[in-house]
Amino acid sequence: MPQEAGVRWGRAAIGPHGRPGRAAITLPVMSPAAPTPAYRRLSVEERRAQLLEAALSLFAHRAPEEVSLDDVAEVAGVSRPLVYRYFPGGKQQLYEAALRSAAEELRHCFDEPHEGPLPARLARALDRYLTFVDSHDAGFTALLQGGSVVETSRTSAIVDGVRRAAAEHILSHLGVSDPGPRLRMTVRMWITAVEAASLIWLDEDKQPPAEELRDWLVEQFTAVLTVTAARDEQTAALLHALT
């Protein structure tokens, strides 16, 4: 009789008709060992990006002063000394680097192709902006409200740089290369209003829905241009061309 895998045939004490028989003794079946995954050492850039991603995930939902280097190390799955190796300035340096990364993402929110009506372009930019606010709620609030123990003139400059970049994007979409003081002030005021509305939106449990907030902010932009146009010829000509 052919043997089966995992079975060894041995003698039984008494078989059929009083003759010694053979009894099956089951042996454990050895499965092939799973291949050990190959370890790949991360490059300096990859490790730095990994630590920044871990920090951003924490700063997105907790105020900066509530995040420690131990927290970052735990999320990244590395040791605290390794975090210090890449960010010898400690938590302050890591926070500023994470802030620059977030600021770059915010800048891209207003990087919209110059195609289609201006209100539709603004709506698409605001969609991206509000998506960022929604996914970085606590961090966004701490960032804009200030008062953090890790806030410095450098972090404030990073935030203001985002505002200025957004203003330049909007003026570019308006087709204005040399805005007068009233038009520039109007655009900066609207950006401030967008920030304030976003903070209030978070306080109000993200009500009204993001789509309604977006449309309302687009209408607000047209409204402030209309008010400025009554006192500024450049804005009046611009508003006439847009409508």
C-alpha positions in Angstrom: 0.0 0.0 0.0 1.5 3.4 -0.9 2.3 5.7 2.0 0.4 9.0 2.4 2.1 12.3 3.2 2.2 12.8 6.9 1.5 9.1 7.7 3.9 6.4 8.8 2.8 2.8 8.9 3.8 0.7 11.9 2.9 -2.6 13.5 -0.3 -2.9 15.5 -0.3 -5.4 18.4 -3.1 -7.7 16.9 -4.5 -7.3 13.4 -7.5 -9.0 11.6 -7.8 -12.8 12.0 -5.3 -12.7 14.9 -2.4 -11.7 12.7 -0.2 -8.7 13.4 -1.4 -5.8 11.5 -0.2 -2.3 10.6 -1.6 0.8 12.2 -1.4 4.3 10.8 0.6 6.7 13.0 0.0 10.3 12.0 3.0 12.5 11.9 2.9 16.3 11.9 3.1 17.8 8.5 5.9 20.3 8.2 4.9 23.3 6.2 7.7 25.3 4.4 9.0 28.2 6.4 7.6 31.6 5.3 10.2 33.7 3.6 11.7 36.4 5.8 11.0 39.8 4.3 14.2 41.5 3.1 15.2 44.5 5.3 15.9 47.7 3.4 17.7 50.5 5.1 15.9 53.8 4.5 17.8 56.6 2.9 18.3 59.9 4.8 15.5 61.5 2.7 13.1 58.6 3.2 13.7 58.5 7.0 13.2 62.3 7.3 10.0 62.1 5.3 8.8 59.2 7.5 9.4 61.2 10.7 7.7 64.3 9.2 4.7 62.2 8.2 4.4 60.9 11.7 4.7 64.4 13.2 2.1 65.8 10.8 -0.3 63.0 11.7 0.0 64.0 15.4 0.0 67.8 14.9 -3.1 67.5 12.7 -5.3 66.4 15.6 -3.4 67.7 18.7 -2.1 71.1 19.7 1.7 71.3 19.2 2.4 71.6 22.9 0.6 68.3 23.5 2.9 66.3 21.2 6.2 65.0 22.5 9.2 63.5 20.6 8.3 60.2 22.3 4.9 60.4 20.6 6.6 61.0 17.2 9.0 58.1 17.8 6.2 55.7 18.7 4.1 56.6 15.6 7.1 56.3 13.3 8.2 53.0 15.0 11.7 54.3 15.8 13.7 55.3 18.9 13.7 58.8 20.4 17.5 59.2 19.8 16.9 58.5 16.1 14.4 61.4 16.0 17.0 63.6 17.6 19.6 62.4 15.0 17.4 63.9 12.2 16.1 66.8 14.2 18.9 67.8 16.6 16.9 71.0 17.5 14.3 68.8 19.1 10.6 69.4 19.0 10.9 73.0 17.8 12.8 72.1 14.7 10.5 69.2 14.0 7.5 71.3 14.4 8.8 74.0 12.1 9.7 71.4 9.4 6.2 69.8 9.7 4.7 73.3 9.5 6.6 74.0 6.3 5.4 70.8 4.8 1.8 71.7 5.7 2.2 75.2 4.4 3.4 73.8 1.1 0.2 71.7 0.9 -1.9 74.8 1.7 -0.2 76.8 -1.0 -1.1 74.2 -3.6 -4.8 74.6 -2.6 -4.9 77.9 -4.5 -2.7 76.6 -7.4 -5.6 76.4 -9.8 -5.4 76.4 -13.7 -6.5 79.6 -15.3 -9.5 78.0 -17.0 -13.2 78.6 -16.7 -15.1 81.3 -14.8 -13.4 82.8 -11.8 -16.2 81.7 -9.3 -15.7 78.1 -10.4 -11.9 78.4 -10.0 -12.3 79.8 -6.5 -14.8 77.0 -5.6 -12.3 74.3 -6.6 -9.5 76.0 -4.6 -11.8 76.3 -1.6 -12.8 72.6 -1.9 -9.1 71.7 -1.5 -8.6 74.2 1.3 -11.6 73.0 3.3 -10.6 69.4 2.8 -7.2 70.3 4.4 -9.0 72.1 7.3 -11.3 69.1 7.8 -8.4 66.6 8.0 -6.1 68.8 10.1 -8.7 70.2 12.5 -6.9 70.6 15.8 -3.6 71.4 14.2 -5.2 74.0 11.9 -6.9 75.7 14.8 -3.6 75.8 16.8 -1.7 77.1 13.8 -4.0 80.0 13.1 -5.1 81.0 16.6 -1.5 81.1 17.8 -0.6 81.1 21.5 1.3 77.9 21.2 4.4 77.4 23.3 6.3 76.4 20.1 5.2 79.5 18.2 8.0 81.8 17.1 8.6 84.5 14.6 9.7 81.8 12.2 6.5 79.8 12.5 4.5 83.1 12.1 6.4 83.9 9.0 5.6 80.5 7.5 1.9 81.0 8.1 2.0 84.6 6.7 3.8 83.2 3.7 0.9 81.0 2.9 -1.5 84.0 3.1 0.7 86.0 0.8 1.0 83.1 -1.7 -2.8 82.7 -1.7 -3.2 86.4 -2.3 -0.8 86.3 -5.3 -2.6 83.3 -6.7 -6.0 85.1 -6.6 -4.6 88.3 -8.1 -3.1 86.2 -10.8 -6.5 84.8 -11.5 -7.9 88.3 -11.6 -5.4 89.1 -14.3 -3.8 91.9 -12.2 0.0 92.2 -12.1 0.1 95.6 -10.3 -2.8 95.8 -7.8 -3.5 99.1 -6.1 -3.6 99.2 -2.3 -7.4 98.9 -2.1 -7.6 95.9 -4.3 -4.7 94.2 -2.6 -6.2 94.9 0.8 -9.6 93.5 -0.4 -8.0 90.2 -1.4 -6.1 89.9 1.9 -9.2 90.7 3.9 -11.1 88.0 2.1 -8.4 85.5 2.8 -8.6 86.5 6.5 -12.3 86.0 6.3 -11.8 82.5 4.9 -9.5 81.6 7.8 -11.9 83.0 10.4 -14.9 81.2 8.8 -12.9 77.9 8.8 -12.1 78.2 12.5 -15.7 79.0 13.3 -16.8 76.1 11.1 -14.6 73.7 13.2 -16.1 75.2 16.4 -19.6 74.6 15.1 -19.0 70.9 14.4 -18.4 71.6 10.7 -21.7 73.1 10.1 -23.0 74.2 7.6 -21.8 71.5 5.2 -18.5 72.2 3.5 -20.2 72.7 0.1 -22.5 75.4 1.5 -19.6 77.1 3.2 -17.6 77.1 0.0 -20.4 78.6 -2.1 -21.0 81.3 0.6 -17.3 82.2 0.6 -17.3 82.6 -3.1 -20.3 84.9 -2.9 -18.5 86.8 -0.2 -15.6 87.4 -2.5 -17.8 88.9 -5.2 -19.5 91.0 -2.5 -16.3 92.5 -1.1 -15.1 93.3 -4.7 -18.4 95.1 -5.3 -18.0 97.2 -2.1 -14.4 98.1 -3.0 -15.4 98.9 -6.6 -17.5 101.8 -5.3 -14.3 103.5 -4.1 -11.6 102.2 -6.4 -11.5 102.6 -10.2 -9.2 99.6 -10.7 -11.5 97.3 -8.8 -14.5 98.7 -10.6 -13.0 98.0 -14.0 -12.0 94.6 -12.9 -15.5 93.8 -11.6 -17.0 95.0 -14.9 -14.8 92.7 -16.9 -15.6 89.8 -14.7 -19.4 90.3 -15.0 
